[in-house]
């Protein structure tokens, strides 16, 4: 966690974000509505969401059981593609 007295330039999370790009080191992101009642402060949230979704197109139950994917991070469409629901996996 960065010292609040000495925040990095741009996004405060850029030193520890796995999706950081140059824009993250240059601009402070504005608050944006990502839908579903969620707000984000990230210049790249849309591209990161698309990248994460494309990496999960072939999900299997073993991905969830292995701990590689957190069930709470899945969208309803992804859960439907698994032909399961959250209650069935508990």
C-alpha positions in Angstrom: 0.0 0.0 0.0 1.5 3.3 -1.0 2.2 6.0 1.6 -0.8 8.4 1.4 1.7 11.3 1.7 3.7 10.1 -1.3 1.3 8.6 -3.8 2.6 7.7 -7.2 1.8 9.8 -10.2 -1.4 8.7 -12.0 -3.5 5.9 -10.5 -2.6 5.2 -6.8 -2.8 1.4 -7.6 -0.4 1.5 -10.6 2.7 0.1 -8.7 0.8 -3.1 -7.8 -1.7 -3.5 -10.6 -1.3 -6.4 -13.0 -3.0 -4.5 -15.8 -0.9 -1.3 -15.6 -0.1 0.6 -18.8 1.5 4.0 -19.4 -1.8 5.9 -19.0 -2.1 4.5 -15.5 1.1 6.2 -14.5 0.2 9.5 -16.1 -3.5 10.2 -15.4 -5.6 10.0 -12.3 -8.7 8.0 -13.3 -12.2 9.4 -13.0 -15.0 7.6 -11.3 -17.1 5.6 -13.8 -20.2 3.5 -13.6 -19.4 -0.1 -14.6 -23.0 -1.2 -14.3 -24.9 -3.3 -11.9 -24.5 -0.7 -9.2 -20.7 -0.8 -9.3 -18.5 2.2 -9.6 -14.8 2.0 -10.6 -11.9 4.4 -10.7 -9.7 2.9 -13.5 -8.8 4.2 -16.9 -8.7 0.7 -18.3 -11.6 -1.0 -16.6 -13.4 -1.8 -19.9 -10.4 -3.3 -21.6 -9.5 -5.2 -18.4 -13.0 -6.6 -18.1 -13.0 -7.7 -21.8 -9.6 -9.3 -21.4 -10.6 -11.2 -18.3 -13.9 -12.3 -20.0 -12.0 -13.5 -23.1 -9.7 -15.6 -20.8 -12.8 -17.3 -19.3 -14.6 -18.4 -22.4 -13.9 -22.1 -21.9 -14.6 -22.4 -18.1 -15.0 -25.7 -16.6 -16.1 -26.8 -13.1 -12.5 -27.9 -12.4 -11.4 -24.3 -12.9 -13.6 -23.3 -10.0 -12.8 -26.3 -7.9 -9.1 -25.8 -8.3 -9.4 -22.2 -7.0 -8.2 -20.7 -10.3 -11.5 -18.8 -10.6 -13.5 -17.3 -7.8 -17.2 -18.1 -8.3 -18.2 -14.6 -7.1 -16.1 -13.1 -9.9 -18.2 -14.8 -12.6 -20.9 -13.0 -14.5 -24.4 -14.6 -14.7 -23.7 -15.4 -18.4 -20.5 -17.3 -17.4 -22.4 -19.2 -14.7 -25.1 -20.1 -17.3 -22.5 -21.3 -19.7 -21.3 -23.7 -17.0 -25.0 -24.8 -16.9 -24.8 -24.5 -13.1 -25.8 -22.0 -10.6 -24.1 -20.7 -7.4 -26.2 -22.8 -5.1 -25.3 -26.0 -6.9 -21.6 -25.3 -6.3 -21.8 -24.6 -2.6 
